[in-house]
């Protein structure tokens, strides 16, 4: 696989972002772009980060991402995950990353079967991660389904954060 495949995927992600934006009822902001050799779609709420919402890359906060790079495309995969970066620094909250990850995973367990190829066997920065095939004729629909699943899961994150508000 070469960068032409990443450019093609970036075009697919732009179409998905436009479609999701039209359906978003959950207060999530959809970001799309490329950085550090990856094409990425992200869903996030402004309350979940200290970062400006007009940039794709995050230094802090919680976000859902669907992404791929040359290596994952060679494996014919698009990766999805939920990251929780520098939660101790999240303004307005008192958060311990390990406790937040533990509480998220405990609540996520009942939903886990709905997420393909998912694992929660990571440190506190990656709350969960999974993958879907990248060569499917239905890649746009498959990614939209993941994004909508995350949107329905987002109140769980809101609740975990609210319980840690200063």
Residue pairs with C-beta under 8 A, 6 or more apart in sequence:
1 70
1 73
1 74
2 70
3 70
5 70
5 73
6 34
6 37
6 39
6 68
6 69
6 70
6 73
9 39
9 68
9 73
9 78
9 134
10 32
10 33
10 34
10 39
12 139
12 140
13 32
13 39
13 40
13 41
13 66
13 143
14 32
15 140
16 32
16 41
16 140
16 143
16 144
16 147
17 30
17 31
17 32
17 41
19 140
19 144
20 30
20 43
20 144
20 147
20 148
21 30
23 148
24 30
24 151
25 151
26 151
26 152
26 154
26 155
27 45
27 154
28 43
28 44
28 45
28 150
28 151
28 154
29 43
29 44
29 45
29 46
29 53
30 41
30 42
30 43
30 147
31 40
31 41
31 42
31 43
31 44
31 53
31 55
31 56
32 40
32 41
32 42
32 56
33 39
33 40
33 56
34 40
34 56
35 56
35 57
36 57
37 69
37 70
38 67
38 68
38 69
39 67
39 68
39 69
40 56
40 65
40 66
40 67
41 65
41 66
41 67
41 143
41 147
42 56
42 58
42 63
42 64
42 65
43 63
43 64
43 65
43 147
43 150
43 151
43 154
44 53
44 58
44 61
44 62
44 63
44 64
45 154
45 158
46 53
47 92
47 158
47 161
48 61
48 62
48 63
48 90
48 157
48 161
49 58
49 60
49 61
49 62
49 63
49 90
50 59
50 60
50 61
50 89
50 90
50 91
51 58
51 59
51 60
51 61
58 83
58 85
59 85
59 86
60 85
60 86
60 87
60 89
60 90
61 84
61 85
61 86
61 87
61 90
62 82
62 83
62 84
62 85
62 87
62 127
62 157
62 161
63 82
63 83
64 80
64 81
64 82
64 147
64 150
65 80
65 81
65 82
65 83
66 78
66 79
66 80
66 143
66 146
66 147
67 78
67 79
67 80
67 81
68 77
68 78
68 79
68 134
72 78
72 79
72 131
72 134
73 134
76 133
76 134
76 135
77 131
77 132
77 133
77 134
78 131
78 132
78 133
78 134
78 139
78 143
79 129
79 130
79 131
80 129
80 130
80 131
80 132
80 146
81 126
81 127
81 128
81 129
81 130
82 104
82 126
82 127
82 128
82 129
82 150
83 125
83 126
83 127
84 97
84 100
84 101
84 104
84 124
84 125
84 126
84 127
85 125
87 93
87 95
87 96
87 97
87 100
87 124
88 95
88 96
88 97
90 161
92 165
92 166
93 161
93 164
93 165
93 166
94 164
94 165
94 166
95 161
95 164
97 124
97 125
98 124
100 124
100 160
100 164
101 123
101 124
101 127
103 160
104 127
104 128
104 156
104 157
104 160
105 120
105 127
105 128
107 156
107 160
108 120
108 127
108 128
108 153
108 156
111 153
112 118
112 120
114 149
115 128
115 130
115 146
115 149
116 130
116 131
116 132
117 130
117 131
117 132
118 128
118 129
118 130
119 128
119 129
119 130
120 127
120 128
122 128
122 129
132 139
132 142
132 143
132 146
133 139
133 142
136 142
